[in-house]
Amino acid sequence: MSQPYYMAIRKTILSKLGGNRFITMTGAKHFGGLTEPGLQFDLPSDRRGQSIK
């Protein structure tokens, strides 16, 4: 069974950003959560509740 189209897009975007290196350098967490193809994640900051879409 193949993965849904939007999951393939998320993996592609993350790999273009650098994959695990990106996660390690930025401290990004909580990936996913979009109802359309794309990638969302949270970055550590002084202010709570900020995320990248």
Phi and psi in radians as a Rosetta constraint file:
Dihedral C 1 N 2 CA 2 C 2 CIRCULARHARMONIC -1.490 0.35
Dihedral N 2 CA 2 C 2 N 3 CIRCULARHARMONIC 2.755 0.35
Dihedral C 2 N 3 CA 3 C 3 CIRCULARHARMONIC -1.352 0.35
Dihedral N 3 CA 3 C 3 N 4 CIRCULARHARMONIC 2.686 0.35
Dihedral C 3 N 4 CA 4 C 4 CIRCULARHARMONIC -1.040 0.35
Dihedral N 4 CA 4 C 4 N 5 CIRCULARHARMONIC 2.655 0.35
Dihedral C 4 N 5 CA 5 C 5 CIRCULARHARMONIC -0.950 0.35
Dihedral N 5 CA 5 C 5 N 6 CIRCULARHARMONIC -0.771 0.35
Dihedral C 5 N 6 CA 6 C 6 CIRCULARHARMONIC -1.171 0.35
Dihedral N 6 CA 6 C 6 N 7 CIRCULARHARMONIC -0.525 0.35
Dihedral C 6 N 7 CA 7 C 7 CIRCULARHARMONIC -1.204 0.35
Dihedral N 7 CA 7 C 7 N 8 CIRCULARHARMONIC -0.650 0.35
Dihedral C 7 N 8 CA 8 C 8 CIRCULARHARMONIC -1.127 0.35
Dihedral N 8 CA 8 C 8 N 9 CIRCULARHARMONIC -0.671 0.35
Dihedral C 8 N 9 CA 9 C 9 CIRCULARHARMONIC -1.143 0.35
Dihedral N 9 CA 9 C 9 N 10 CIRCULARHARMONIC -0.745 0.35
Dihedral C 9 N 10 CA 10 C 10 CIRCULARHARMONIC -1.037 0.35
Dihedral N 10 CA 10 C 10 N 11 CIRCULARHARMONIC -0.796 0.35
Dihedral C 10 N 11 CA 11 C 11 CIRCULARHARMONIC -1.110 0.35
Dihedral N 11 CA 11 C 11 N 12 CIRCULARHARMONIC -0.681 0.35
Dihedral C 11 N 12 CA 12 C 12 CIRCULARHARMONIC -1.142 0.35
Dihedral N 12 CA 12 C 12 N 13 CIRCULARHARMONIC -0.784 0.35
Dihedral C 12 N 13 CA 13 C 13 CIRCULARHARMONIC -1.077 0.35
Dihedral N 13 CA 13 C 13 N 14 CIRCULARHARMONIC -0.810 0.35
Dihedral C 13 N 14 CA 14 C 14 CIRCULARHARMONIC -1.086 0.35
Dihedral N 14 CA 14 C 14 N 15 CIRCULARHARMONIC -0.696 0.35
Dihedral C 14 N 15 CA 15 C 15 CIRCULARHARMONIC -1.167 0.35
Dihedral N 15 CA 15 C 15 N 16 CIRCULARHARMONIC -0.622 0.35
Dihedral C 15 N 16 CA 16 C 16 CIRCULARHARMONIC -1.182 0.35
Dihedral N 16 CA 16 C 16 N 17 CIRCULARHARMONIC -0.519 0.35
Dihedral C 16 N 17 CA 17 C 17 CIRCULARHARMONIC -1.337 0.35
Dihedral N 17 CA 17 C 17 N 18 CIRCULARHARMONIC -0.311 0.35
Dihedral C 17 N 18 CA 18 C 18 CIRCULARHARMONIC 2.168 0.35
Dihedral N 18 CA 18 C 18 N 19 CIRCULARHARMONIC 0.026 0.35
Dihedral C 18 N 19 CA 19 C 19 CIRCULARHARMONIC 1.081 0.35
Dihedral N 19 CA 19 C 19 N 20 CIRCULARHARMONIC -2.269 0.35
Dihedral C 19 N 20 CA 20 C 20 CIRCULARHARMONIC -1.127 0.35
Dihedral N 20 CA 20 C 20 N 21 CIRCULARHARMONIC -0.514 0.35
Dihedral C 20 N 21 CA 21 C 21 CIRCULARHARMONIC -1.097 0.35
Dihedral N 21 CA 21 C 21 N 22 CIRCULARHARMONIC -0.748 0.35
Dihedral C 21 N 22 CA 22 C 22 CIRCULARHARMONIC -1.058 0.35
Dihedral N 22 CA 22 C 22 N 23 CIRCULARHARMONIC -0.801 0.35
Dihedral C 22 N 23 CA 23 C 23 CIRCULARHARMONIC -1.077 0.35
Dihedral N 23 CA 23 C 23 N 24 CIRCULARHARMONIC -0.766 0.35
Dihedral C 23 N 24 CA 24 C 24 CIRCULARHARMONIC -1.161 0.35
Dihedral N 24 CA 24 C 24 N 25 CIRCULARHARMONIC -0.777 0.35
Dihedral C 24 N 25 CA 25 C 25 CIRCULARHARMONIC -1.235 0.35
Dihedral N 25 CA 25 C 25 N 26 CIRCULARHARMONIC -0.594 0.35
Dihedral C 25 N 26 CA 26 C 26 CIRCULARHARMONIC -1.729 0.35
Dihedral N 26 CA 26 C 26 N 27 CIRCULARHARMONIC -0.367 0.35
Dihedral C 26 N 27 CA 27 C 27 CIRCULARHARMONIC 1.330 0.35
Dihedral N 27 CA 27 C 27 N 28 CIRCULARHARMONIC 0.382 0.35
Dihedral C 27 N 28 CA 28 C 28 CIRCULARHARMONIC -1.081 0.35
Dihedral N 28 CA 28 C 28 N 29 CIRCULARHARMONIC 2.495 0.35
Dihedral C 28 N 29 CA 29 C 29 CIRCULARHARMONIC -2.512 0.35
Dihedral N 29 CA 29 C 29 N 30 CIRCULARHARMONIC 2.981 0.35
Dihedral C 29 N 30 CA 30 C 30 CIRCULARHARMONIC 1.011 0.35
Dihedral N 30 CA 30 C 30 N 31 CIRCULARHARMONIC 1.067 0.35
Dihedral C 30 N 31 CA 31 C 31 CIRCULARHARMONIC -1.353 0.35
Dihedral N 31 CA 31 C 31 N 32 CIRCULARHARMONIC 2.608 0.35
Dihedral C 31 N 32 CA 32 C 32 CIRCULARHARMONIC 1.768 0.35
Dihedral N 32 CA 32 C 32 N 33 CIRCULARHARMONIC -2.792 0.35
Dihedral C 32 N 33 CA 33 C 33 CIRCULARHARMONIC 1.635 0.35
Dihedral N 33 CA 33 C 33 N 34 CIRCULARHARMONIC 0.123 0.35
Dihedral C 33 N 34 CA 34 C 34 CIRCULARHARMONIC -1.718 0.35
Dihedral N 34 CA 34 C 34 N 35 CIRCULARHARMONIC 2.592 0.35
Dihedral C 34 N 35 CA 35 C 35 CIRCULARHARMONIC -1.565 0.35
Dihedral N 35 CA 35 C 35 N 36 CIRCULARHARMONIC -0.125 0.35
Dihedral C 35 N 36 CA 36 C 36 CIRCULARHARMONIC -2.137 0.35
Dihedral N 36 CA 36 C 36 N 37 CIRCULARHARMONIC 2.906 0.35
Dihedral C 36 N 37 CA 37 C 37 CIRCULARHARMONIC -1.021 0.35
Dihedral N 37 CA 37 C 37 N 38 CIRCULARHARMONIC 2.304 0.35
Dihedral C 37 N 38 CA 38 C 38 CIRCULARHARMONIC 2.772 0.35
Dihedral N 38 CA 38 C 38 N 39 CIRCULARHARMONIC -3.024 0.35
Dihedral C 38 N 39 CA 39 C 39 CIRCULARHARMONIC -2.409 0.35
Dihedral N 39 CA 39 C 39 N 40 CIRCULARHARMONIC 2.315 0.35
Dihedral C 39 N 40 CA 40 C 40 CIRCULARHARMONIC -2.215 0.35
Dihedral N 40 CA 40 C 40 N 41 CIRCULARHARMONIC 2.452 0.35
Dihedral C 40 N 41 CA 41 C 41 CIRCULARHARMONIC -2.710 0.35
Dihedral N 41 CA 41 C 41 N 42 CIRCULARHARMONIC 2.823 0.35
Dihedral C 41 N 42 CA 42 C 42 CIRCULARHARMONIC -1.818 0.35
Dihedral N 42 CA 42 C 42 N 43 CIRCULARHARMONIC 2.462 0.35
Dihedral C 42 N 43 CA 43 C 43 CIRCULARHARMONIC -1.963 0.35
Dihedral N 43 CA 43 C 43 N 44 CIRCULARHARMONIC 2.515 0.35
Dihedral C 43 N 44 CA 44 C 44 CIRCULARHARMONIC -1.150 0.35
Dihedral N 44 CA 44 C 44 N 45 CIRCULARHARMONIC 2.447 0.35
Dihedral C 44 N 45 CA 45 C 45 CIRCULARHARMONIC -2.724 0.35
Dihedral N 45 CA 45 C 45 N 46 CIRCULARHARMONIC 3.055 0.35
Dihedral C 45 N 46 CA 46 C 46 CIRCULARHARMONIC -1.272 0.35
Dihedral N 46 CA 46 C 46 N 47 CIRCULARHARMONIC -0.486 0.35
Dihedral C 46 N 47 CA 47 C 47 CIRCULARHARMONIC -1.757 0.35
Dihedral N 47 CA 47 C 47 N 48 CIRCULARHARMONIC 2.394 0.35
Dihedral C 47 N 48 CA 48 C 48 CIRCULARHARMONIC -1.454 0.35
Dihedral N 48 CA 48 C 48 N 49 CIRCULARHARMONIC 2.719 0.35
Dihedral C 48 N 49 CA 49 C 49 CIRCULARHARMONIC 1.491 0.35
Dihedral N 49 CA 49 C 49 N 50 CIRCULARHARMONIC 0.160 0.35
Dihedral C 49 N 50 CA 50 C 50 CIRCULARHARMONIC -1.653 0.35
Dihedral N 50 CA 50 C 50 N 51 CIRCULARHARMONIC 2.386 0.35
Dihedral C 50 N 51 CA 51 C 51 CIRCULARHARMONIC -2.437 0.35
Dihedral N 51 CA 51 C 51 N 52 CIRCULARHARMONIC 2.842 0.35
Dihedral C 51 N 52 CA 52 C 52 CIRCULARHARMONIC -1.875 0.35
Dihedral N 52 CA 52 C 52 N 53 CIRCULARHARMONIC 2.310 0.35
